[in-house]
Amino acid sequence: MVDLSQYLPILIFLAIALGLSSAFVFLPMGVARLTGAHKPEADKLSEYECGFPAFEDPRSQFDVRFYLVAILFIIFDLEAAFLFPWAVSLKETGWAGWITMMVFLAGLFIGLAYAWKKGALDWE
């Protein structure tokens, strides 16, 4: 016979996790409805991130410049994420680490110059 009492802490943990996650999801929605903060209007429901309505014909044309700017932002944000650990450990990496980072930064600078020349950063 198998002793299932060993699984009781796991079941308690799962029940607590389910209860907390449900509370974090549904409690703010309920409070918003009770306090009157839930007032959907045309301005609140309008698109604000992608620049075009989300629920239209899926075959419609849209401007790709938003996505190009977003990809460029991610690339240069990752550059900043790589620069901090490099700067902290520069004493240990020495000249090899410095040269490697300069090659990395040169590649990013060439990419930025290319995007700038092609007009990917221009917004009309």
Helices and strands as residue ranges (DSSP letters): G 4-7, H 8-35, H 65-88, H 90-118
